[in-house]
Amino acid sequence: MSDNERSQTGEFSTFYLGGELFGIDILDIHEINKQFETTRIPDVPDEIEGILNLRGQIVTVFDLGKKLGLHDNKSEAKERRNIVVDSKGEYIGLIVDKMGDVISAERSRLEPVPANLGGIQGRFFHGILKTDNKLVGILNIDEILKEKE
Amino acid sequence: MNNSLNSKSNEKNIKDEPEQKVKVSLLESLMNLAGELVLCRNQLMQGISKTDMKSIESSGQRIDLITSELQDAIMKTRMDKLASIFDRFTENVDGVGRNIDFTVKGRDVELDKTVLEGIEEPLQNLLENCIEFGIEQAEERKNKGKSENGTIQIKAFQDAGQININFFHDGVDEKGKIVTKEIVSQIEEIGGVLETNSELKSAYEYQIKLPLTLAIIPSQITSVGDEQYAIPQANLSELIRIPANDVKKRIETVGDAEVVRLRGELLPILNLGAILGVEKSWLDESGNKHPERRVSISDRRSKKYTENGNVVSLKKPENDLKERKPEDRRKNSSKAINIAVVHAGNFKYGLVIDELYDSEEIVVKPLGRNLKKYKTFAGATIMGNGKVALILDILNIALNQNLATVEESNSIAKSIEEKNKTNSVKESLVLFKNLETEYFAAPFESVERIERIPADEIEVLSKRKVVQYRGGALPLFELSDTLNLSKLPEREQLEVIVFNVNNRQFGLMVTPPVDTIEVVVSVDDSTLKQSGVKGSMILNNHTTLLVDLAELSALFFKSYEVE
């Protein structure tokens, strides 16, 4: 479903990375796992946690914090979760430090993002949501997972 | 959340999903098999709840059979006919409008979709190349005495679990213009091979053999460190195990690469653990894993060739502990080596792995788009215990490691052997010592025997030492008699090398060990030269004096006469 067809009101699943709050459109999320035993792949960059057997499918799992360039790994193992997203028809896992709430918001309220937000490239965001007293960076997963040509 | 997800996937179905035709009879087979599976499953569940082993075993067997049948039936639903590709080819050739008679046989042969998709491009390229570079123009053909129209024929048939596609033409074949390297690797990527039929004269046939399906392949499961890896059976030639004692014998070094001698061939070997950056491990008798600390495969000294093919050493003296690097020390010194001999494209090499497991049929799962660039792996599979095993891409591993092809390896081996034969003639030398640190060598061909003589058997006649030897008296000398060296210490047993030089026999008293070596003799005759010594060489890392036996024996016997 392209962005144009999504309804005006969106729901976003939020989570913490290095103490900051981020969100992903719930429509892009397939499932969220607590237990995940990944198989290491030798000789690949740190950001790739490994691959996972998801009921018969091989899913690549990334450490989202490392993928975004954040180095502050404050998470406790038992709070970490694997968010399995649907990116361009493929299931990919993203490990986050801790889950937050699901928030509802009008998509029109997403504010544009500067070229660099807290050390993360602006193009990785769809926009920023200001809710209550929190700032949530809504992530563009397809862009983050894009491979360099 | 559920509702929105469902509507999203439904929309996707309507727009994007391709459709396929399947025979009704095949669908009915599938229904029946599913039904049988359900019955069997019920039996199994009952057996489990009652812990009835017999019932569980018989259900298990039935399920094994049904699963295989299901696998076959489902595979069949994924099959498509070659007609789709062949018909397009026929159209193309007609469209080109040249002097070509083009026929296809086997339009009805069925292939798994994945293989079909993979073979289309290489076949098309082969056809185009043949039209452009293969079939000559009508005029040229007439001059050569050939028929005006060239013939191109593609024939497909199934044989022994493989799909054969034979490509035939009666044009010309300049090396590499029709069957390009690209075509060959495209075919190999889908697990196939291309062979040229060399039996034909002035006609050419390329035989392509393809697996029935890419989805499920037989493979050999191996492990390195904590993880399991699968080697496709199609790439596996054989498995070798080299016992610990044979390691230094069979593993040699050429330049800085390690090779193993396999029935006369030199096979380059790669250490899978090193390639993957994984620490190797080995299992002890009770099945516990320990990290492998050996750095190079042939830890202890084995035959070494320098780049220009000279042998440096054969054996190392055993009491040489101080030269071992810490990395070479291992917990368990008796360690056999497992090698999987693999081949892909023009490469053949050995892969050193930790442990070997069973041969298994595995379902090939592709790796995600972010992992496609790590060419070491061709995909992944899920093992019976739910764990993921990566499938090795044998061709890419060879390419990444800059491995020499089979041709190149063999020509290196040949040049080494020829070098050793022709311009540098190797000689056999006998090695011995005077005092503990004085190393000597002499031509082995002059050695008659090596004896150990009790000191009390030596007789002294007019200050000359002799010993009873084979019915006669053998004069005994030591190097200090004529050379500027220290006398040998008093011993109870004497090591004596019996030489025969210019038909005169004598015994040389030496300090053991007495050893032999085969080397290309290149003597430094400037330093350390004296009468009776030809010069010096470095052998086994020691400065060794090569004696001139003729001079030496002359000096020995002269000393007799003087006295």
Chai-1 contact restraints between the chains, C-beta under 6 A:
chainA,res_idxA,chainB,res_idxB,connection_type,confidence,min_distance_angstrom,max_distance_angstrom,comment,restraint_id
A,M1,B,K8,contact,1.0,0.0,6.0,A-B,restraint_1
A,I26,B,M1,contact,1.0,0.0,6.0,A-B,restraint_2
A,L27,B,S4,contact,1.0,0.0,6.0,A-B,restraint_3
A,T39,B,V388,contact,1.0,0.0,6.0,A-B,restraint_4
A,P42,B,L276,contact,1.0,0.0,6.0,A-B,restraint_5
A,P42,B,G277,contact,1.0,0.0,6.0,A-B,restraint_6
A,P42,B,V278,contact,1.0,0.0,6.0,A-B,restraint_7
A,D43,B,L276,contact,1.0,0.0,6.0,A-B,restraint_8
A,D43,B,G277,contact,1.0,0.0,6.0,A-B,restraint_9
A,V44,B,Y374,contact,1.0,0.0,6.0,A-B,restraint_10
A,I51,B,V388,contact,1.0,0.0,6.0,A-B,restraint_11
A,N53,B,I382,contact,1.0,0.0,6.0,A-B,restraint_12
A,N53,B,G386,contact,1.0,0.0,6.0,A-B,restraint_13
A,N53,B,V388,contact,1.0,0.0,6.0,A-B,restraint_14
A,I58,B,K365,contact,1.0,0.0,6.0,A-B,restraint_15
A,I58,B,A380,contact,1.0,0.0,6.0,A-B,restraint_16
A,T60,B,G368,contact,1.0,0.0,6.0,A-B,restraint_17
A,T60,B,N370,contact,1.0,0.0,6.0,A-B,restraint_18
A,T60,B,L371,contact,1.0,0.0,6.0,A-B,restraint_19
A,E90,B,G368,contact,1.0,0.0,6.0,A-B,restraint_20
A,E147,B,N370,contact,1.0,0.0,6.0,A-B,restraint_21
